[in-house]
Amino acid sequence: MGSRRQEPSLVVIQLSGGNDYLNTIVPYNDGEYYDYRPTVNIESERVLPIDDEYGFNPNMRAIKELYDEGKVAVINGIGYPEPNRSHFRSMDIWHTALPEDIGVEGWLGRATRELDPGGENVLTAVNFGRGLPRALGVRGVPVASVGNLESYGLFPDLQDEKLRRYALEAFAKMYGGERGRDAVMDFLGQTGTDALKGADLLRTAVDKYESGVEYAASPIGQSLRDAAKVMFADLGTRIFYTQQGSYDTHSGELATHGSLIGEMSAGVSDFYADLKEHGREDDTTLLIFSEFGRRIKDNGSGTDHGSGGVAFVIGGSVRGGMYGEYPSLKEDRQLEGDLHYNNDFRSTYSTILERWLHVEASPIVNGHFEQFDFISNGSGNGSGAAN
């Protein structure tokens, strides 16, 4: 099933809870990894090798296959100066691109505003999940949050169209009545009006969707299937956001982490297959990130909050390969028992913003940062060097 060339889209998957970098991209030929992790390790013979030093978690076979096709950029050692090991604060830093200050605007909300400065399309950005991630939050920028696309909408259970129209009109008057009463009511009025528009538009995505891909039944698989339905409905959505968790594996890590990372890998593979079926793989890039990594030493059955993590950028226009330096496990190179970050996450953001979405990065990420070369106009593996 083909499709005409579309505006570039970005799909962001947030791995909530702190994904364990060392057990995701495994330094399987480093004896110190096994010394520091006598219990919570991946046996070298089970690792899916990238090269003689590093390899994918064995539950990531689907993403490894995409890597072998040159479609996956592995961003090593990603983080920010003076890492914070609080879930809330660290995720807030990633969402606002402000490590030193408390931000009030999300980086993707700012990007959405640049993509649609007049706010003409209430579905330029859509979140698949409950609530609104801080990354998408900017006052005056409408974002739809969809828990379940099948049942999403305002009064979807009212089957009688006449009754539903009356209910929607009442809702519109309640939330979108006379302007100018005060700032709060104006804001509520606009929010209600945007919700009305978005709900009715998104209802059309389910009926339009046709695919030969059978997605896995996992929550992340279903969220990515919903993202595909909205994307292929051609509603003008450019930014898609969802999350999976919890990766907060203080205990029982091998089973929990293996299951989660496997579901994520399978979901991404299904989504990529759907993109290919619809001719959208070259128009879509995925960013997968987590707020921090885990400690180098295990605690007997799990790992605690750390720093220095890994991110993935995946897509038909991605120049695959290993980017950034894998942090050393040597004791004198550690950061208080953690992996040292060696590239700022805002470099990855800047690369995606300017080279993929074609918007100026500096006002969105609050500064100028070195960019990578993982966005390609053609095919082939990248060297991993930054520009």
C-alpha positions in Angstrom: 0.0 0.0 0.0 1.7 3.2 -1.2 1.4 6.8 -0.2 2.5 10.2 -1.5 5.4 11.9 0.2 4.4 13.4 3.5 5.7 16.1 5.8 8.2 14.5 8.2 6.7 13.1 11.4 8.3 12.4 14.8 7.3 9.6 17.1 8.6 9.8 20.6 8.6 6.8 23.0 9.4 7.6 26.6 10.8 4.7 28.6 9.6 5.8 32.1 11.4 4.9 35.2 15.1 4.8 34.2 16.0 2.2 31.6 19.1 0.2 32.4 21.7 1.2 29.7 24.1 -1.6 30.6 21.5 -4.3 30.1 20.2 -2.7 26.9 23.4 -2.2 25.0 25.6 -4.7 26.7 29.4 -4.4 27.0 29.6 -8.2 26.8 33.3 -8.4 26.2 34.2 -6.2 29.3 35.0 -8.3 32.3 34.3 -5.4 34.6 30.6 -5.5 33.6 30.4 -9.0 35.0 32.5 -8.1 38.1 30.2 -5.2 39.0 27.1 -7.2 38.1 27.5 -10.8 39.4 23.7 -11.3 39.4 22.0 -8.8 37.1 23.9 -9.4 33.9 23.2 -10.7 30.4 25.4 -13.7 29.6 27.8 -13.0 26.7 26.5 -15.9 24.7 23.0 -14.5 24.8 23.9 -11.0 23.6 23.0 -10.0 20.0 26.4 -8.6 18.9 26.8 -5.3 17.2 30.6 -5.7 17.2 33.2 -7.4 19.3 32.5 -5.2 22.3 28.8 -4.4 22.4 25.5 -6.0 21.7 21.8 -5.7 22.1 19.8 -7.3 24.9 18.6 -10.7 23.6 15.0 -9.5 23.9 15.6 -6.8 21.4 16.0 -9.0 18.3 13.4 -7.0 16.3 15.3 -3.8 16.8 18.6 -5.6 16.1 17.2 -6.6 12.7 16.3 -3.0 12.0 19.9 -2.0 13.1 21.3 -4.5 10.7 19.3 -2.8 8.0 21.0 0.5 8.8 17.8 2.0 10.3 18.8 2.4 14.0 21.1 5.0 15.5 22.3 4.1 19.0 23.0 7.3 21.0 25.5 6.3 23.6 26.3 8.1 26.9 23.4 10.5 26.6 22.5 12.7 29.5 23.3 16.2 30.9 25.7 17.9 33.3 25.3 17.4 37.0 22.8 14.5 36.6 19.7 14.4 38.9 18.6 10.9 40.1 15.0 11.9 40.9 12.5 10.5 38.4 10.4 13.7 38.5 13.2 16.2 38.2 15.3 14.3 35.6 12.3 13.7 33.4 11.3 17.4 33.8 14.8 18.3 32.5 14.4 16.1 29.4 10.9 17.5 28.9 11.9 21.2 29.1 15.5 21.1 27.9 16.5 23.1 31.0 19.0 21.3 33.3 19.7 24.3 35.5 16.3 25.9 35.8 12.6 25.0 36.2 11.0 25.3 32.8 7.4 26.2 32.1 7.4 25.1 28.4 8.0 21.6 26.9 10.4 21.3 24.0 7.9 19.4 21.8 5.2 22.0 22.7 7.5 24.7 21.4 8.2 22.6 18.3 4.5 22.2 17.7 4.1 26.0 17.9 6.8 26.4 15.3 5.2 23.8 13.0 1.7 25.4 13.3 2.3 29.0 14.6 -1.4 29.9 14.0 -2.7 26.9 15.9 -4.8 26.1 12.9 -4.6 22.3 13.4 -5.5 21.1 16.9 -4.0 17.7 16.0 -0.5 18.8 15.1 0.7 16.9 18.2 -1.1 14.0 19.8 -0.2 12.1 23.0 -1.2 8.5 23.3 -1.8 7.9 27.0 -3.4 9.5 30.0 -2.6 13.1 30.9 -0.3 15.4 29.1 3.5 15.0 29.2 5.4 18.1 30.2 7.3 17.8 26.9 4.1 18.8 25.0 2.9 21.4 27.4 2.9 25.0 26.2 0.1 27.5 26.9 -2.0 28.1 23.8 -0.7 25.0 22.0 -3.5 22.4 21.7 -2.5 18.8 22.2 -4.9 15.9 22.2 -4.3 13.1 24.8 -5.8 9.8 23.7 -6.1 7.0 26.2 -7.9 4.6 23.8 -8.5 5.6 20.2 -11.4 3.2 19.8 -13.4 4.9 22.5 -11.9 8.4 22.3 -14.1 11.4 21.8 -16.8 13.5 23.5 -19.9 11.6 24.2 -18.9 8.6 22.0 -21.5 6.3 23.6 -24.4 8.4 22.3 -25.3 6.5 19.2 -28.2 8.8 18.2 -26.6 11.5 16.2 -29.3 14.0 17.0 -28.8 13.5 20.8 -25.0 13.7 20.3 -25.3 16.9 18.4 -27.4 18.5 21.2 -24.9 17.3 23.8 -22.0 18.7 21.8 -23.7 22.0 21.4 -24.3 22.2 25.2 -20.6 21.3 25.8 -19.6 24.0 23.3 -21.7 26.7 25.1 -20.4 25.6 28.5 -16.7 25.7 27.5 -16.7 28.0 24.5 -19.2 30.7 25.4 -18.7 34.4 25.3 -15.1 35.5 25.1 -13.5 38.1 27.3 -15.1 37.2 30.6 -11.7 36.6 32.2 -8.4 34.9 31.3 -9.2 31.6 33.0 -12.6 31.3 31.3 -11.1 32.3 28.0 -8.5 29.5 28.4 -11.1 27.0 29.3 -13.3 28.1 26.4 -10.5 27.6 23.9 -9.5 24.3 25.5 -13.1 23.0 25.2 -13.4 24.2 21.6 -10.1 22.5 20.7 -11.2 19.3 22.4 -14.4 19.3 20.3 -12.5 19.7 17.1 -9.9 17.1 18.0 -12.4 14.5 19.2 -14.5 14.5 16.1 -11.4 14.5 13.8 -9.8 11.6 15.6 -13.0 9.5 15.4 -12.4 9.3 11.7 -9.0 7.7 12.0 -10.3 4.3 13.2 -12.6 3.8 10.3 -10.0 4.8 7.7 -7.3 2.5 8.9 -6.4 -0.6 6.9 -3.3 -2.7 7.6 -2.0 -6.2 7.2 0.2 -5.8 10.3 -0.9 -7.7 13.4 0.4 -5.7 16.4 1.4 -7.4 19.6 -1.2 -7.1 22.4 1.1 -5.2 24.7 0.2 -1.6 25.9 3.1 -0.1 23.9 2.1 -2.1 20.8 -1.5 -0.9 21.0 -0.3 2.7 21.5 1.9 2.5 18.4 -1.0 1.0 16.5 -3.2 4.0 17.5 -0.4 6.3 16.4 -0.3 4.5 13.0 -4.1 4.9 12.6 -3.9 8.7 13.2 -0.8 9.0 11.0 -2.4 7.2 8.0 -5.7 9.2 8.4 -3.7 12.2 7.1 -5.0 14.6 9.8 -1.9 16.7 9.7 -0.4 15.3 12.9 3.4 15.8 12.9 4.4 14.8 16.5 3.2 11.6 18.2 4.1 10.8 21.8 3.7 7.8 24.0 5.4 6.1 26.9 6.1 2.7 28.4 7.1 1.6 31.9 8.0 1.2 34.6 11.7 0.6 34.0 12.3 1.4 37.7 13.9 -2.0 38.3 15.2 -1.9 41.9 14.4 -5.7 42.2 13.6 -8.6 39.9 15.2 -6.7 37.1 16.1 -9.5 34.6 12.5 -10.6 34.2 10.9 -7.2 34.3 13.4 -5.4 32.1 13.6 -8.2 29.7 9.8 -8.3 29.3 9.5 -4.5 28.9 12.4 -4.1 26.5 11.1 -7.0 24.5 7.6 -5.6 24.2 9.0 -2.2 23.2 11.2 -3.8 20.5 8.3 -5.9 19.1 6.0 -2.8 19.1 8.5 -0.7 17.3 9.1 -3.5 14.7 5.3 -3.8 14.1 5.0 -0.1 13.8 7.9 0.1 11.3 6.4 -2.7 9.3 3.1 -0.7 9.2 5.1 2.4 8.0 6.6 0.3 5.2 3.3 -1.1 4.2 1.9 2.5 3.9 5.0 4.0 2.3 5.8 6.2 5.3 9.1 4.7 6.6 11.1 7.5 5.0 8.8 10.2 6.3 8.8 9.0 10.0 11.5 9.1 12.6 11.3 7.6 16.1 13.1 8.8 19.2 13.3 6.4 22.2 14.7 7.8 25.5 14.6 7.4 29.2 15.3 9.9 32.0 18.5 8.2 33.2 20.3 4.9 33.3 21.0 2.7 36.3 23.9 2.2 38.7 26.9 0.2 37.5 26.8 -2.2 40.4 23.8 -4.4 40.9 22.1 -4.6 44.3 21.6 -8.3 44.3 18.4 -8.5 42.2 18.1 -5.2 40.5 19.8 -1.8 40.0 19.3 1.6 41.5 19.0 5.1 39.9 22.1 6.1 38.0 23.1 8.4 35.1 24.5 8.2 31.6 21.9 6.5 29.4 21.2 5.4 25.9 18.7 6.7 23.3 17.6 5.3 19.9 16.7 7.1 16.7 15.0 4.8 14.2 13.6 5.4 10.7 14.0 5.0 7.0 15.8 8.3 6.7 18.1 7.5 9.7 21.8 6.7 9.1 22.3 3.8 11.5 25.2 3.0 13.7 26.8 3.7 17.0 26.9 7.4 18.0 28.8 8.9 20.9 31.3 7.0 23.1 30.2 4.2 25.3 31.1 5.3 28.8 34.0 3.5 30.5 33.3 1.1 33.5 36.8 1.7 34.9 36.5 3.0 38.5 38.5 6.2 37.8 36.1 7.1 34.9 32.9 6.6 36.9 30.7 9.3 38.3 30.0 8.3 41.9 29.4 4.7 40.8 27.5 5.7 37.6 28.3 5.8 34.0 29.5 9.2 32.9 27.4 11.0 30.3 29.5 12.2 27.4 26.9 13.8 25.1 24.2 16.3 25.9 20.7 15.1 25.1 20.1 18.6 23.5 22.5 17.6 20.7 20.1 14.8 19.8 17.1 17.1 20.1 18.8 19.8 18.0 19.6 17.3 15.3 16.0 16.1 15.1 14.6 19.6 15.2 16.7 21.1 12.5 17.6 18.2 10.2 14.3 16.4 10.5 11.5 18.8 11.4 13.3 21.8 9.9 12.7 24.2 12.7 15.3 26.3 14.5 16.6 24.4 17.5 18.2 27.0 19.7 15.1 28.7 21.0 13.5 25.3 21.6 16.4 23.6 23.5 17.6 26.9 25.1 21.0 27.1 23.4 23.3 25.9 20.6 24.5 22.3 20.7 26.7 20.1 18.5 24.6 18.0 16.1 25.0 14.4 15.0 24.8 13.2 11.4 22.2 10.4 11.9 19.6 12.0 9.7 20.3 11.0 6.1 18.9 11.9 2.7 20.0 8.6 1.5 20.9 5.2 2.9 23.9 3.6 4.5 25.6 3.4 7.9 26.9 6.5 9.7 30.4 6.9 11.2 28.9 8.0 14.5 30.8 11.3 14.3 29.1 14.5 15.3 29.3 17.7 13.2 
